[in-house]
Amino acid sequence: MSTVLPPEDLENNPRVKAVFDDIRATRQTDFINNIWRYLAFDADLLERTWAEVKAVMATPSDLDPLTKEMLYLAVSIVNSCNYCVHSHTAGAKAKGMTPTQHAEVLKIVALASKTNQLATALQLPTDPEFLLEE
């Protein structure tokens, strides 16, 4: 159960409507998913969060959209965010992630989690070769 409820008439607030219209235009869909609907309880939080997501995830950059979604998926798994795991699995599939790629992402997340825990448990010193020189 959520900790807040979305406003009943979401788009009566012109700030919320503007964000929703931008989401629709950017994503080329009429679907507004729950994170945006629930964040609409605070227009400022909604605007700032969408601006960040749009800047990172929807703006062309050196990483292709599928890679961005798979990275988001990996971080969502590590952070145990059920909602984001489902959202970004769907997003990655929509951008072309194959079942083989999905399995590889899961293998990498599992391996990194294991070796991170081992390195933490062993309190390993960082190799000098890995440190940036200033």
N, C-alpha and C positions, 0 to 999 in steps of 0.2 A: 504494500500500500504506500502511496506517495505521501510525502510530508506536507505538500500543498496541493490545492486543486486549481486547475486552469480556470480562468475567468469564464463565465457562461457565454458572454457575447464577445468573444476574443477580438474580433475585428472592428468593434465599435471604437476602440482606442486607435486614433490615427497613427500613432507611433508603431503599434503592434501591426496594424494593417500594412504599413509601409515595409516593415521587415518581412512579413509573410509574402507580400507581393514580390519583394526582391528574392526571397527563397524560391518562389515559383519560377521567376524569370531565370535565375541563375541555374537552377536544376532542371528547368524545362519540364515541370510537372505541376499538377495541382495539389499533390500530396504534401501535407505539412505534418511531419512526424511529431511524436509526443514530446521530445525534448523541447521543441520550440513552443508547442502549445502550453506546456507547463511553465516554461520560463516566462511566458507572457504575463504571469502574475506581477512581474516587475519589468516595465518597458525598458528601463535603462540597462538592466542585466541582459535582457533579450537582445537589445541593439548591440551592446558591446561583445557579447558572446558570438552572435552571428557575424559581426565584422571580423572577428579573429578567425572564425572557421572559414569564412569566405576568402580571407586573405591567404590563409595557409592551404586550404584544401581545394578551393575552386579557382585559384589564380594560377595560370601557367608558371612553371618554375623548372628547375633542373631535374626534378623528380616527376615522372609521369604519374597520372592519376591513379593507376592501379597500384603502383608502388606505395603511394601515399596511403591508400586504403589498407594495404597489407601491413604497413607500419602502424597505422592507427589500430588495426585489429590486434597486432602483437602487444601493443601497450595496453589495450583494453583487457586482454587476457591476463597480463601480469597484474593489472590493477583490480582484477576481479569485478569488472563492470559488466554485468549480465546484459544490460540494455545496449551498451556500446559494442559488445561482442556480436550481438545479433545484428545491430545496425550496420556495422562495418564489414561483417561477413556478407551481408546482402549487398552493400555498396561495392565491395571487391568483386563479388560474382557479377554484378551488373556491369562492371568495367572489364570483365573478361577473365577473372581468376578461374582457373581450371581446378578440378578436384585434386590433381597432382600438385599444383601450386599451393592449394589450401593445406594439403598434408605436409608439404615442405615447410610452410610457415609454422604449423603446429610443432613439427620436429625441431625447428630452430628455437622456438619459444621454450619448449621443454628442455632442450639441451642447454640453452643460455641460463635458464632458471637453475638447473642442476649445477652447472659449473660456477655460477655466481654464488650459490649457497656453499659450495665447497671452498671457493676462494675466501669467502667471508669466514667460514668456520676455521679455516687454516690461518686466517689473518696474514695472507701472503703479502710480502713486500712487492711493490710495483717494480718491474724491470726498468732500469734506467733508460733503456732504448725506447720505451714506450712514453717517456715523459717529454713534453715539448720543451725545446730550448727557447729561452727568451733573449 
